[in-house]
Amino acid sequence: MAISDNVRELRDAGLTILPGAYTRSECARYIEKCKRIIGAGAADTQNIWNFFRHDPELFPLVTNPLMDAILTDVMGEDYTLTAANIINRQRRQGSEAKANYAADWHTDSRYVGEERLDKGFCYSVLIMLDDFAADNGATHYIPGTHTRRDKPARHGNYGHQVLTGEAGTMVIFDSGVWHRGGPSSTNSRWGVFSLYSPWYVKPYWNYPEMMGEAWGKQASPLMRRLLHYSSQPPRDETVRINTLVK
């Protein structure tokens, strides 16, 4: 598909799927790095927030040219990273199945009162590091829900589809799409889940403080923007008036 087709599909259907955004060998290498970070891990669902902080070689999972082209088209050139984590829904052998991270229906959007902000406000990106299948916790989603403004019932019984695909597949979806993680299994299912928003949205973390000024000075303009080095509010009006620095 041309980028324009991906953008049209994203706006109309709420998501677009890009197979082969990463190679299988790249995915396998990223998984090994994640295993080293997580160590023994939890019995049910291993979760690594800010994975790039632990290993800078995971930074290619924060952005790539396809992702950047599409997100720039739908949000403008000043969009930023709001949050990023890597999740493995694998249940350790012998552990009992139980409720786990993001297992209930939700959106990644924002609400004012009880009404969700309109579609196209921000976007989530899923990168499948393992094959995603119905039997290993692949993401469930409800098509068309990016146009709705209400909240899903967390334990609702909704007709849904399962987001399956081969390792290396990238999925960009409107943050308003109703979705949940599939049930954990004893099979590996590593995936990257990142949220991108306009620059004026507050991120989950203080990235410039997290990564440090020394890292920021050698980072590319794209990475500085994504991690809010270019959109930190000034201390006061004597420093500057505008938050966004170009």
Buried (B, 14 or more C-beta within 10 A) or exposed (E): EEBEEBBBBBBEBBBBBBEEBBEBEBBBBBBEBBBEBBEEBBBBBBBBEBBBBBBEEBBEBBBBEBBBEBBBBBBEEBBBBBBBBBBBBBBEEEEEEEEBBBBEBBBBBBEEEEEBBEBBBBBBBBBBBBBBBEEBBBBBBBEEBBEBEEBBEEEEEEEBEBBBBBBBBBBBBBBBBBBBBBBBBEBBBBBBBBBBBBBEBEBEBEBBEBBEEEBBEEBEEEBBBBBBBBBBEEEEEEEEEEEBEE
